[in-house]
Amino acid sequence: MLATPSKADVTVIIVSWNTRALTLKAIETLLENSGDVGMHVVVWDNASADGSAEAVAEQFPQVELIAHDENIGFAKANNIVAATAQTEWLLLLNPDTETHPRAIENLLEFGKNNSGAGIVGGRTVFPDGSLNPASCWQKSTPWSLFCSAFGLSRVLPDIEFFNTEAIGGWRRDTVREVDIVVGCFFLLRRALWEELGGFNNKYFMYGEEADMCLRAAKLGYQPMVTPDAQIMHLVGASTKLRSEKQIRLLRARMSLMQDHWNPAWLPLGRVLMWFWIANRRLASKVMSIGSNGKAADAEWKKIWDARHDWLRGY
């Protein structure tokens, strides 16, 4: 249920960019399934060209809308909204999500009962109800990057030893400590947000929540997820091109290594990143020999050609 900023339990922040229909559905399901939780909902629109802001204003006048005149990215938009929040809790929710019954209520209760976690998240599924494992991750290491670079995590995805970042084999059906809670469904106390200084604005899109979770861990917190708070998440709906999304993800990954790895490991990390995408580019070229696969090969060529850019990070 909606409440005034001063009386709400949680401020829900939705940052949208050209996801009109999805954003409307995200708000609709959030309001329908919030349970016994007082929410102040803020939608920040990053200069969408598809009428997102106008549609939100028309269909949900009770929601606070901030229609910005330029795309300032996910991290900075959340920082601006969080700076004016009055509630004890902050919840980041992606516009390409649909909230399931009691998800907000259960996640808030979980956060209150697990103060040592600092940051908590839930379980995500695809529209057909199948597991979307991208609700949480373990941090990257030289070993996990080696497994990615040489295909071990793809060949043996359900064996956690070879697919450590994705926590291979775990169905997200138990409470568990994780390194990274993904920003699509991301709850923490406002006091901790302020202690951490919010998101690092250099992470324009992707990587900002991983950086925050790793910084929280340095303060002694251990992020957690619960299967009792479930949402649907499409993943990457605002990014249409594979190459565009992958370049941003690779740049974020490189920045996370620079910010959180032992500096002695960084040269190895860069080499493994290079080999990883080189191998993917080679595989896409082989697959494009027939009529199928040419479009994918074109996207991987763009990613490979941008290697000098993403290897520098943000």
JOTAKA-V567165 format. One line per field, one symbol per residue. ss: DSSP state (A for helix, B for strand, O for the rest). phi: phi as a letter, one per 30 degrees, with the letter a starting at -180 (. if undefined). psi: psi as a letter, one per 40 degrees, with the letter a starting at -180 (. if undefined). A space follows every 50 residues. Layout:
ss = ???
phi = ???
psi = ???
This chain:
ss = OBOOOOOOOBBBBBBBOOOAAAAAAAAAAAAAOOOOOOBBBBBBBBOOOO OAAAAAAAAOOOOBBBBBOOOOOAAAAAAAAAAOOOOOBBBBBOOOBBBO OOAAAAAAAAAAAOAAAOBBBBBBBOOOOOBBOOOBBOOOOAAAAAAAAO OAAAAOOOOOOOOOOOOOOOOOOOOBBOOBBOOOBBBBBAAAAAAAOOOO OOOOOOOAAAAAAAAAAAOOOOOBBBBBBBBBBOOOOOOOOAAAAAAAAA AAAAAAAAAAOOAAAAAAAAAAAAAAAAAAAAAAAAAOOOOOOAAAAAAA AAAAAOAAAAOOOO
phi = .dbdedcddbccccccahbedddddddeddddcdidbdcccbcccdhdcc iedddddddbddcdcccdcadcjddddddddddcdcddcbbcbddcbbdd eiddeddddddddbdddibbbbccbdedjddcddcabcddbedddddddc iddddbdcceecbdddhejcdhcbdadbdbcdddabcaddddedddiidd dddeaijdddddddddddcjdbebbbddcbbcbdiiddcddedddddddd dddddddddbddedcdededdddddeddddddddddddddddjddddddd dddddcddddddid
psi = iiiideeidihhhhhihffcddddddddddddfdaghhihhhhhhgfiee eddddddddgeehhhhhieiheiddddddddddeieidihhhhiefihhi heddddddddddegdeddhiaahiiideeihhefeiiiiiidddddddde eddddgdehddefddefhehefeihihidhhiedghhiiddddddefaih edgdhheddddddddddeeeigiiiheehhihhdhfdehdhddddddddd dddddddddeihddedddddddddddddddddddddeedadieddddddd dddddeddddeea.
